[in-house]
Amino acid sequence: ASVKLVVAVLKPHKLDEVKEALRGLGVAGLTMTEVEGFGRQRGHTEVYRGAEYQVDFVPKVKVEVLCEDERAPEIVEAIAQAARTGRIGDGKIWVLPTEEVVRIRTGERGPDAL
C-alpha cells in the first residue's frame, strides 16, 4: 500500500468540526497551520479610521493528513462535509501522492509509519 497526503485549506472557525469528523474516522494525526490566502473571493475591503483598504489575504487554516491510499476518499469527504458553509471562501482540498514517510522515533517507513 502507498501513502497519500490530503491537504485542506478552510475557514478557521471550521477547524474543530473538521477535527471531530477526522477523529470519528479514526484518523491518527493531523498537522494544522495558520495560513493566509485568497481564491475567487479576491480578498475584501475593510474600513480603518474612515479610510477603505483592500485586504488581499484572508486568514485560513491548512490541515494536512497522511493516510493510506484507500482511505483518502473518505477523509476528503469528511473534511468537505465538516468544512462546508455554502458561502464563498469555504476553501479547497487536494490529494498528493507521497514518496516516503518515516517515523523518526522508530525508523518505520511507509504505511507502518502512519
OpenMM code with the backbone's topology and positions (N, CA, C; nanometers):
from openmm import Vec3, app, unit

residues = "ALA SER VAL LYS LEU VAL VAL ALA VAL LEU LYS PRO HIS LYS LEU ASP GLU VAL LYS GLU ALA LEU ARG GLY LEU GLY VAL ALA GLY LEU THR MET THR GLU VAL GLU GLY PHE GLY ARG GLN ARG GLY HIS THR GLU VAL TYR ARG GLY ALA GLU TYR GLN VAL ASP PHE VAL PRO LYS VAL LYS VAL GLU VAL LEU CYS GLU ASP GLU ARG ALA PRO GLU ILE VAL GLU ALA ILE ALA GLN ALA ALA ARG THR GLY ARG ILE GLY ASP GLY LYS ILE TRP VAL LEU PRO THR GLU GLU VAL VAL ARG ILE ARG THR GLY GLU ARG GLY PRO ASP ALA LEU".split()
positions = [
    Vec3(0.0854, -0.1206, 0.0000),
    Vec3(0.0000, 0.0000, 0.0000),
    Vec3(0.0876, 0.1237, 0.0000),
    Vec3(0.0412, 0.2279, -0.0675),
    Vec3(0.1173, 0.3524, -0.0643),
    Vec3(0.0402, 0.4578, 0.0133),
    Vec3(0.1018, 0.5744, 0.0250),
    Vec3(0.0532, 0.6774, 0.1163),
    Vec3(0.0151, 0.8027, 0.0384),
    Vec3(-0.0919, 0.8676, 0.0820),
    Vec3(-0.1353, 0.9951, 0.0232),
    Vec3(-0.1271, 1.1038, 0.1290),
    Vec3(-0.1138, 1.2276, 0.0827),
    Vec3(-0.1233, 1.3439, 0.1696),
    Vec3(-0.2470, 1.4215, 0.1284),
    Vec3(-0.3424, 1.4321, 0.2207),
    Vec3(-0.4635, 1.5108, 0.1974),
    Vec3(-0.4393, 1.6487, 0.2586),
    Vec3(-0.4528, 1.7530, 0.1760),
    Vec3(-0.4311, 1.8909, 0.2204),
    Vec3(-0.5628, 1.9662, 0.2049),
    Vec3(-0.6027, 2.0363, 0.3093),
    Vec3(-0.7266, 2.1136, 0.3032),
    Vec3(-0.7013, 2.2536, 0.3561),
    Vec3(-0.7513, 2.3530, 0.2836),
    Vec3(-0.7461, 2.4919, 0.3302),
    Vec3(-0.8899, 2.5339, 0.3574),
    Vec3(-0.9181, 2.5783, 0.4799),
    Vec3(-1.0561, 2.6026, 0.5184),
    Vec3(-1.0696, 2.7237, 0.6094),
    Vec3(-1.1947, 2.7585, 0.6369),
    Vec3(-1.2224, 2.8705, 0.7266),
    Vec3(-1.1836, 2.8322, 0.8688),
    Vec3(-1.1139, 2.9226, 0.9394),
    Vec3(-1.0637, 2.8885, 1.0733),
    Vec3(-1.1714, 2.8391, 1.1690),
    Vec3(-1.2922, 2.8959, 1.1627),
    Vec3(-1.3942, 2.8553, 1.2596),
    Vec3(-1.4486, 2.7151, 1.2342),
    Vec3(-1.4052, 2.6535, 1.1233),
    Vec3(-1.4489, 2.5177, 1.0920),
    Vec3(-1.3497, 2.4111, 1.1398),
    Vec3(-1.2369, 2.4542, 1.1965),
    Vec3(-1.1320, 2.3590, 1.2341),
    Vec3(-1.1811, 2.2538, 1.3329),
    Vec3(-1.2525, 2.2961, 1.4368),
    Vec3(-1.2970, 2.1995, 1.5383),
    Vec3(-1.3887, 2.0939, 1.4786),
    Vec3(-1.4795, 2.1359, 1.3921),
    Vec3(-1.5703, 2.0390, 1.3288),
    Vec3(-1.4932, 1.9410, 1.2413),
    Vec3(-1.3927, 1.9924, 1.1703),
    Vec3(-1.3111, 1.9052, 1.0855),
    Vec3(-1.2327, 1.8064, 1.1718),
    Vec3(-1.1738, 1.8550, 1.2818),
    Vec3(-1.1003, 1.7651, 1.3723),
    Vec3(-1.1908, 1.6547, 1.4246),
    Vec3(-1.3115, 1.6903, 1.4656),
    Vec3(-1.4058, 1.5907, 1.5178),
    Vec3(-1.4424, 1.4882, 1.4108),
    Vec3(-1.4665, 1.5357, 1.2887),
    Vec3(-1.5014, 1.4451, 1.1784),
    Vec3(-1.3876, 1.3468, 1.1524),
    Vec3(-1.2637, 1.3961, 1.1561),
    Vec3(-1.1483, 1.3091, 1.1315),
    Vec3(-1.1276, 1.2110, 1.2466),
    Vec3(-1.1487, 1.2588, 1.3695),
    Vec3(-1.1411, 1.1672, 1.4847),
    Vec3(-1.2443, 1.0565, 1.4702),
    Vec3(-1.3621, 1.0939, 1.4230),
    Vec3(-1.4689, 0.9956, 1.4027),
    Vec3(-1.4316, 0.8864, 1.3041),
    Vec3(-1.3415, 0.9186, 1.2111),
    Vec3(-1.2937, 0.8190, 1.1143),
    Vec3(-1.1748, 0.7406, 1.1691),
    Vec3(-1.1285, 0.7773, 1.2886),
    Vec3(-1.0114, 0.7094, 1.3435),
    Vec3(-0.8803, 0.7593, 1.2876),
    Vec3(-0.8789, 0.8807, 1.2335),
    Vec3(-0.7535, 0.9376, 1.1819),
    Vec3(-0.6584, 0.9602, 1.2996),
    Vec3(-0.5373, 0.9076, 1.2863),
    Vec3(-0.4425, 0.9048, 1.3987),
    Vec3(-0.3820, 1.0420, 1.4265),
    Vec3(-0.3610, 1.1227, 1.3231),
    Vec3(-0.2964, 1.2508, 1.3467),
    Vec3(-0.3168, 1.3453, 1.2309),
    Vec3(-0.2937, 1.4722, 1.2585),
    Vec3(-0.3003, 1.5722, 1.1523),
    Vec3(-0.2091, 1.6876, 1.1884),
    Vec3(-0.1773, 1.7675, 1.0897),
    Vec3(-0.0968, 1.8878, 1.1094),
    Vec3(-0.1820, 2.0074, 1.0711),
    Vec3(-0.1794, 2.1110, 1.1530),
    Vec3(-0.2566, 2.2324, 1.1275),
    Vec3(-0.1616, 2.3507, 1.1218),
    Vec3(-0.1802, 2.4351, 1.0214),
    Vec3(-0.1031, 2.5578, 1.0076),
    Vec3(-0.1982, 2.6738, 0.9850),
    Vec3(-0.1716, 2.7865, 1.0504),
    Vec3(-0.2479, 2.9073, 1.0207),
    Vec3(-0.1844, 2.9718, 0.8978),
    Vec3(-0.2662, 2.9938, 0.7949),
    Vec3(-0.2158, 3.0475, 0.6687),
    Vec3(-0.3034, 3.1640, 0.6245),
    Vec3(-0.2623, 3.2312, 0.5194),
    Vec3(-0.3438, 3.3361, 0.4586),
    Vec3(-0.3445, 3.3130, 0.3091),
    Vec3(-0.4540, 3.3498, 0.2454),
    Vec3(-0.4580, 3.3345, 0.1013),
    Vec3(-0.5828, 3.3968, 0.0442),
    Vec3(-0.5962, 3.3843, -0.0869),
    Vec3(-0.7212, 3.4251, -0.1495),
    Vec3(-0.7493, 3.3329, -0.2655),
    Vec3(-0.8767, 3.3214, -0.2964),
    Vec3(-0.9206, 3.2435, -0.4115),
    Vec3(-1.0081, 3.3330, -0.4956),
    Vec3(-1.1215, 3.2791, -0.5362),
    Vec3(-1.2139, 3.3567, -0.6181),
    Vec3(-1.2649, 3.4795, -0.5461),
    Vec3(-1.2678, 3.4723, -0.4114),
    Vec3(-1.3231, 3.5848, -0.3366),
    Vec3(-1.2353, 3.7095, -0.3490),
    Vec3(-1.1071, 3.6895, -0.3874),
    Vec3(-1.0154, 3.8015, -0.4130),
    Vec3(-1.0062, 3.8997, -0.2973),
    Vec3(-1.0055, 3.8468, -0.1751),
    Vec3(-0.9929, 3.9348, -0.0602),
    Vec3(-1.1194, 4.0155, -0.0386),
    Vec3(-1.1084, 4.1230, 0.0372),
    Vec3(-1.2250, 4.2038, 0.0699),
    Vec3(-1.1777, 4.3420, 0.1120),
    Vec3(-1.2710, 4.4326, 0.1306),
    Vec3(-1.2326, 4.5670, 0.1750),
    Vec3(-1.2678, 4.5842, 0.3219),
    Vec3(-1.1839, 4.6588, 0.3926),
    Vec3(-1.2091, 4.6907, 0.5330),
    Vec3(-1.1945, 4.8403, 0.5520),
    Vec3(-1.2716, 4.8924, 0.6441),
    Vec3(-1.2622, 5.0351, 0.6749),
    Vec3(-1.1847, 5.0514, 0.8053),
    Vec3(-1.0803, 5.1330, 0.8023),
    Vec3(-0.9984, 5.1586, 0.9210),
    Vec3(-0.9816, 5.3083, 0.9352),
    Vec3(-1.0267, 5.3634, 1.0474),
    Vec3(-1.0212, 5.5082, 1.0709),
    Vec3(-1.0761, 5.5880, 0.9533),
    Vec3(-1.1880, 5.5411, 0.9016),
    Vec3(-1.2568, 5.6158, 0.7966),
    Vec3(-1.2066, 5.5933, 0.6560),
    Vec3(-1.0922, 5.5270, 0.6416),
    Vec3(-1.0391, 5.5014, 0.5069),
    Vec3(-1.0641, 5.3543, 0.4710),
    Vec3(-1.0879, 5.3299, 0.3430),
    Vec3(-1.1156, 5.1942, 0.2977),
    Vec3(-0.9867, 5.1313, 0.2447),
    Vec3(-0.9607, 5.0087, 0.2858),
    Vec3(-0.8413, 4.9375, 0.2410),
    Vec3(-0.8813, 4.8076, 0.1744),
    Vec3(-0.8063, 4.7698, 0.0726),
    Vec3(-0.8256, 4.6390, 0.0101),
    Vec3(-0.7385, 4.5382, 0.0853),
    Vec3(-0.8007, 4.4334, 0.1338),
    Vec3(-0.7287, 4.3283, 0.2046),
    Vec3(-0.7234, 4.2065, 0.1126),
    Vec3(-0.6027, 4.1764, 0.0615),
    Vec3(-0.5896, 4.0669, -0.0351),
    Vec3(-0.5987, 3.9300, 0.0305),
    Vec3(-0.5333, 3.9144, 0.1446),
    Vec3(-0.5227, 3.7827, 0.2045),
    Vec3(-0.6220, 3.7655, 0.3186),
    Vec3(-0.6867, 3.6515, 0.3183),
    Vec3(-0.7875, 3.6190, 0.4178),
    Vec3(-0.7295, 3.5080, 0.5064),
    Vec3(-0.7486, 3.5148, 0.6383),
    Vec3(-0.6974, 3.4082, 0.7258),
    Vec3(-0.7659, 3.2749, 0.6975),
    Vec3(-0.6858, 3.1706, 0.6910),
    Vec3(-0.7360, 3.0356, 0.6675),
    Vec3(-0.6579, 2.9402, 0.7572),
    Vec3(-0.7036, 2.8168, 0.7619),
    Vec3(-0.6334, 2.7108, 0.8319),
    Vec3(-0.6015, 2.6031, 0.7291),
    Vec3(-0.4767, 2.5552, 0.7306),
    Vec3(-0.4390, 2.4428, 0.6440),
    Vec3(-0.4252, 2.3177, 0.7296),
    Vec3(-0.4968, 2.2134, 0.6901),
    Vec3(-0.4936, 2.0856, 0.7610),
    Vec3(-0.4304, 1.9829, 0.6678),
    Vec3(-0.3333, 1.9068, 0.7197),
    Vec3(-0.2674, 1.8035, 0.6397),
    Vec3(-0.2800, 1.6698, 0.7104),
    Vec3(-0.3205, 1.5684, 0.6346),
    Vec3(-0.3406, 1.4346, 0.6898),
    Vec3(-0.2708, 1.3338, 0.5990),
    Vec3(-0.1808, 1.2552, 0.6562),
    Vec3(-0.1200, 1.1431, 0.5836),
    Vec3(-0.2086, 1.0209, 0.6041),
    Vec3(-0.2311, 0.9454, 0.4962),
    Vec3(-0.3170, 0.8278, 0.5086),
    Vec3(-0.2804, 0.7246, 0.4031),
    Vec3(-0.3280, 0.6028, 0.4243),
    Vec3(-0.3137, 0.5002, 0.3214),
    Vec3(-0.4030, 0.5373, 0.2034),
    Vec3(-0.3558, 0.5035, 0.0842),
    Vec3(-0.4259, 0.5370, -0.0404),
    Vec3(-0.5770, 0.5227, -0.0326),
    Vec3(-0.6210, 0.4052, 0.0133),
    Vec3(-0.7640, 0.3732, 0.0044),
    Vec3(-0.8483, 0.4546, 0.1026),
    Vec3(-0.7845, 0.5194, 0.2004),
    Vec3(-0.8605, 0.5998, 0.2970),
    Vec3(-0.8802, 0.7440, 0.2498),
    Vec3(-0.8057, 0.7859, 0.1485),
    Vec3(-0.8117, 0.9259, 0.1049),
    Vec3(-0.9531, 0.9723, 0.0687),
    Vec3(-1.0318, 0.8962, -0.0096),
    Vec3(-1.1642, 0.9466, -0.0469),
    Vec3(-1.2550, 0.9752, 0.0719),
    Vec3(-1.2563, 0.8878, 0.1736),
    Vec3(-1.3446, 0.9109, 0.2882),
    Vec3(-1.2945, 1.0277, 0.3724),
    Vec3(-1.1642, 1.0475, 0.3773),
    Vec3(-1.1077, 1.1603, 0.4519),
    Vec3(-1.1432, 1.2915, 0.3811),
    Vec3(-1.1293, 1.2932, 0.2491),
    Vec3(-1.1674, 1.4112, 0.1708),
    Vec3(-1.3149, 1.4439, 0.1944),
    Vec3(-1.3998, 1.3425, 0.1890),
    Vec3(-1.5439, 1.3638, 0.2043),
    Vec3(-1.5778, 1.4159, 0.3440),
    Vec3(-1.5129, 1.3606, 0.4458),
    Vec3(-1.5383, 1.4036, 0.5835),
    Vec3(-1.4975, 1.5496, 0.6028),
    Vec3(-1.3831, 1.5867, 0.5490),
    Vec3(-1.3373, 1.7260, 0.5602),
    Vec3(-1.4341, 1.8183, 0.4866),
    Vec3(-1.4710, 1.7800, 0.3642),
    Vec3(-1.5589, 1.8645, 0.2831),
    Vec3(-1.6919, 1.8883, 0.3542),
    Vec3(-1.7494, 1.7835, 0.4098),
    Vec3(-1.8788, 1.7981, 0.4771),
    Vec3(-1.8668, 1.8834, 0.6021),
    Vec3(-1.7589, 1.8628, 0.6790),
    Vec3(-1.7435, 1.9357, 0.8047),
    Vec3(-1.7080, 2.0825, 0.7812),
    Vec3(-1.6387, 2.1115, 0.6709),
    Vec3(-1.5892, 2.2475, 0.6466),
    Vec3(-1.6873, 2.3336, 0.5676),
    Vec3(-1.7894, 2.2716, 0.5093),
    Vec3(-1.8774, 2.3434, 0.4172),
    Vec3(-1.9741, 2.4352, 0.4901),
    Vec3(-1.9780, 2.5626, 0.4475),
    Vec3(-2.0824, 2.6544, 0.4947),
    Vec3(-2.1757, 2.6906, 0.3795),
    Vec3(-2.1296, 2.6677, 0.2556),
    Vec3(-2.2084, 2.7052, 0.1388),
    Vec3(-2.1827, 2.8480, 0.0942),
    Vec3(-2.0941, 2.9182, 0.1658),
    Vec3(-2.0626, 3.0568, 0.1301),
    Vec3(-1.9257, 3.0620, 0.0642),
    Vec3(-1.9008, 3.1711, -0.0060),
    Vec3(-1.7726, 3.1865, -0.0760),
    Vec3(-1.6586, 3.1814, 0.0256),
    Vec3(-1.5458, 3.1215, -0.0153),
    Vec3(-1.4296, 3.1135, 0.0730),
    Vec3(-1.4253, 2.9885, 0.1588),
    Vec3(-1.5103, 2.8897, 0.1308),
    Vec3(-1.5090, 2.7660, 0.2095),
    Vec3(-1.3772, 2.6903, 0.1965),
    Vec3(-1.3061, 2.7083, 0.0863),
    Vec3(-1.1731, 2.6503, 0.0746),
    Vec3(-1.1613, 2.5419, -0.0296),
    Vec3(-1.0503, 2.4679, -0.0212),
    Vec3(-1.0201, 2.3625, -0.1181),
    Vec3(-0.9546, 2.2455, -0.0472),
    Vec3(-0.9652, 2.1291, -0.1107),
    Vec3(-0.8974, 2.0081, -0.0637),
    Vec3(-0.8248, 1.9493, -0.1842),
    Vec3(-0.7013, 1.9062, -0.1627),
    Vec3(-0.6335, 1.8344, -0.2701),
    Vec3(-0.5559, 1.7177, -0.2120),
    Vec3(-0.5269, 1.6193, -0.2970),
    Vec3(-0.4627, 1.4948, -0.2544),
    Vec3(-0.3359, 1.4756, -0.3361),
    Vec3(-0.2263, 1.4473, -0.2657),
    Vec3(-0.0966, 1.4300, -0.3306),
    Vec3(-0.0414, 1.2901, -0.3026),
    Vec3(0.0263, 1.2302, -0.4011),
    Vec3(0.0992, 1.1069, -0.3710),
    Vec3(0.2182, 1.1420, -0.2818),
    Vec3(0.2559, 1.0503, -0.1949),
    Vec3(0.3662, 1.0749, -0.1023),
    Vec3(0.4766, 0.9737, -0.1280),
    Vec3(0.5948, 1.0235, -0.1591),
    Vec3(0.7081, 0.9372, -0.1928),
    Vec3(0.7501, 0.8482, -0.0773),
    Vec3(0.7611, 0.9078, 0.0409),
    Vec3(0.8163, 0.8336, 0.1537),
    Vec3(0.7672, 0.8943, 0.2838),
    Vec3(0.7407, 0.8092, 0.3812),
    Vec3(0.7052, 0.8540, 0.5158),
    Vec3(0.7937, 0.7768, 0.6127),
    Vec3(0.8554, 0.8473, 0.7065),
    Vec3(0.9416, 0.7831, 0.8063),
    Vec3(0.9000, 0.8300, 0.9447),
    Vec3(0.8744, 0.7355, 1.0339),
    Vec3(0.8532, 0.7716, 1.1748),
    Vec3(0.9906, 0.7909, 1.2365),
    Vec3(1.0193, 0.9124, 1.2799),
    Vec3(1.1538, 0.9468, 1.3260),
    Vec3(1.1973, 0.8594, 1.4434),
    Vec3(1.1080, 0.8379, 1.5385),
    Vec3(1.1458, 0.7652, 1.6608),
    Vec3(1.1921, 0.6229, 1.6323),
    Vec3(1.1206, 0.5525, 1.5409),
    Vec3(1.1469, 0.4091, 1.5219),
    Vec3(1.2147, 0.3772, 1.3886),
    Vec3(1.2100, 0.4723, 1.2940),
    Vec3(1.2632, 0.4430, 1.1614),
    Vec3(1.1655, 0.3674, 1.0725),
    Vec3(1.0433, 0.3385, 1.1233),
    Vec3(0.9435, 0.2712, 1.0393),
    Vec3(0.9159, 0.3550, 0.9155),
    Vec3(0.8832, 0.2860, 0.8052),
    Vec3(0.8609, 0.3555, 0.6778),
    Vec3(0.7283, 0.3171, 0.6147),
    Vec3(0.6818, 0.4054, 0.5251),
    Vec3(0.5587, 0.3789, 0.4516),
    Vec3(0.4385, 0.3746, 0.5441),
    Vec3(0.3356, 0.2934, 0.5085),
    Vec3(0.2132, 0.2886, 0.5889),
    Vec3(0.2388, 0.2544, 0.7368),
    Vec3(0.3446, 0.1778, 0.7646),
    Vec3(0.3775, 0.1457, 0.9042),
    Vec3(0.4125, 0.2696, 0.9844),
    Vec3(0.4565, 0.3749, 0.9168),
    Vec3(0.4979, 0.4980, 0.9851),
    Vec3(0.3794, 0.5873, 1.0189),
    Vec3(0.2593, 0.5513, 0.9704),
    Vec3(0.1426, 0.6338, 0.9980),
    Vec3(0.0962, 0.6081, 1.1407),
] * unit.nanometer
topology = app.Topology()
chain = topology.addChain("A")
for resn in residues:
    res = topology.addResidue(resn, chain)
    for name in ("N", "CA", "C"):
        topology.addAtom(name, app.Element.getBySymbol(name[0]), res)
